[in-house]
Amino acid sequence: MGVLRKLAWGFLVLGAAGCSSSRQAVKADAAQPGTGGSGRVEAPLTTSVSGPYVDEELGFEIIRPSDEWQLDVSTERTPEGLAIPVVLRHAGSGAQVVLQVAPAVATPTQFAERLAEGLRQQPGFITTDPVPLSLSDTAVGFSFKVGDNVHGRVAVREGQEGRVLMMLATWPAQAVAGDLLNVDALIEGIRPLPDRKAPPSKMPQAVVP
């Protein structure tokens, strides 16, 4: 599955730099040390996290439908240098969901269309056309399969402050319907944090003569 996710995100060559060279991620209930890094990364570093997860720097949160989903915070990057901050795995079904946060250099629809077109050019890949999703007003996604063994789904939605959240889910072809509902529930639980509100400006006081 690791090769598959690198292949898929590798088609997102949009001339964008990485979202952040340094970031600090925290859980919803306790602060965690930052796992991002600057410069070259020799090997992906992962840290397993339990409970709700919040990344304040990249502006997203993850609410897992169950503790069966293992959440790993990662320093992995695509060949283009874009960060893959979180990877989630469901041991019981073999499903996996990879999150990437990218600069909003294109709309969610444009991201999904380019990714679907790139996958169609690879041997063994079959994809559907991108369609609107109920995750948000701008969310778009499509399904795909690789040969007879792997099925998958891509969901793209707007993130916080000029970012796009892209989710790549894969699972074994023999997965049952309940496993797919579990994947859908997880994707729904990956969402942007509310935009930060600027503090109210002080209104000038009227001068009383």
N, C-alpha and C positions, 0 to 999 in steps of 0.2 A: 504493500500500500504506500510506502514511503516514496518509491520511485514514481508511482502514479500521481501523487500530489505534486511532486516537483515538476513532472511533465505538464500537468494541467496548468499550474500557475505560470509556467514558463512561457505560455503564449500571451501573457499580459504584458507585452513589451510596448509601453505607451510613453516611453521617454521620461518616466517619473523617477525621481530619486526616492530613497527610503523615507518613510514617514518620520522616523526619529532615530538618531544615532545613540541616544541615551534616554532611558525612560525608567520610571519607577512604578511597579505594579503592586497593588495591595488587595488583600481579601476584604470582603465587606465587613468582617468582624475583627480583623487584626492586620496591622501593617506587615508587609513582607519586603525583604530587600529587593532592589531592582535587579532584573535578570537581563536587561538589555545591555549592549556593549557597543563601543565604537571601534572602528578599525576592523581588521580581518578576524573572523572566527574560525579557528581550526576545526572544531567539531561542535555540533549542536549541544548546548547544555540545557537540561530539563530539570524542573522542580515540580513534584507532584503537590497539588493543592486540594484541600477538602473544603466543602461548604461553598456558599456563593462566592463569586470571584469578580473583582472590580479592577479595571486598569484605568486609573484616572488620567494618565498621560495620553493614552491613545483613545480614551473616551468611550469605553464599552463595558458592559457587565454580562455575566453569564449566570443564569439560574438553571441548574441541572434538574431534570425531572426525577432523578433518583441518584443515590450514591453509587450505583453500578457504573456510572460514567467516571472513568479516571481522567482527571484534568492535569495536563502537564504544561507548565509555562516553559517556553522554548526560546532559544536564541537563534533558531534555524532561519536561514534566508534562502530565497529563490535565486536562480542564476543571475537575475537582474538586480539582486541586492535588496529586494523587498522583504520585510520581516514577516515571519509566521509566528506570532506571539503565543498562540495556544493550540494544542492538539488534544482532542478528547477521544477516548477509546472505550468501547463497551465490550468487555471480555466475553460475556455470555453469547452475544450474537456475532462478534467479529466486526461490528460496525465501527467506523472511525469518522470523525468530523474535524476538519482542519479550518482554522480561521485565519484570514489574512486581512490586515487593515492597510488600505492603500490610499494615496492622495486622490482627491476627487478630480482627476484630470479628465474624466469622462463621466457620463451619467451611468447609473446602474444598468440601464438597458444596453448602452454601448459596451460596457464591460462584459455583460452576459453574451451579447451577440459575437464579440470577438473571441471569447473563450470557446463558445460552441463551435464557431467556424474553425478554430484551430484544432479542436479535438476531432472534428469530422475528417481532417486531413491525415489523421494517424491511423495506421492499420489496426483493424479490429474494433475501432470506436464507432458507436452509433449514438447519435444525440437527437433529442427532440428540439423543436424551436422554442426560444425563450418566450415565456408568458408572464403576465402580471401575477404577483403573489399577494396574499392577504396580510403579510407581515407589516407592510406599511404602504403608503400611497404610491411610493416609487419602487417598491421591491419587485424584482424580476428573477425568474429562475427557469431551469430546464433539467431534464433527466438524461442519463446516458447509461450505456453499458459497454463493457469491454469483453469481447468474446462471449463465452458461456459461463464465466465464473464470477464476474464482478459487475454489480449495478451501482449507480451513483446518482447524486443530485447536487445541483449547484444553486445557491441562493445568493443574490446580491441586493444589498439595501444601502441607503444613505446612512453614514455614520455621523459622528459629532464634528463640528467645526471643520468642514472641508475635507472629510474623509469618507471612504466607502468601506463597508463591511462585506467581505466575500467569504462564503462558507462552502466548502467542498466535502460532501458526505459520500462515503463508499461503504458497501456491505456485501457479503457473499450472496451469490444469486439464490441460494437455497434458504435465505432468511424468510421467516414467517411474517404474517401481517402485523403481529404485535411488535416485532422488531422495527418495522418501518414507522409505526406510530411513535415509537420511542425516539427514533431519529427526528421525526417532525417536531416532537415536543422539545427536543434539545435545540433545534434550529430556532424555534420560536423564543427560546430563552436566551438567545444571543442578541443583544440589542444595544443601541447607543445610549449613553448616559444623557440625561437632560442637559441642554446647552447651559453653560455657565452664564448667569445673569450679572451684568455689570452693576456695581453698587449705585444706588440713586444719587444723582448729583445734588449738591446743595443749591437751593434756590436763593438768589440774592434777596436780602431783606430790604423791604421798602424803607426809605429814609423819611422819618417823620419830621417835618419842619418845626 
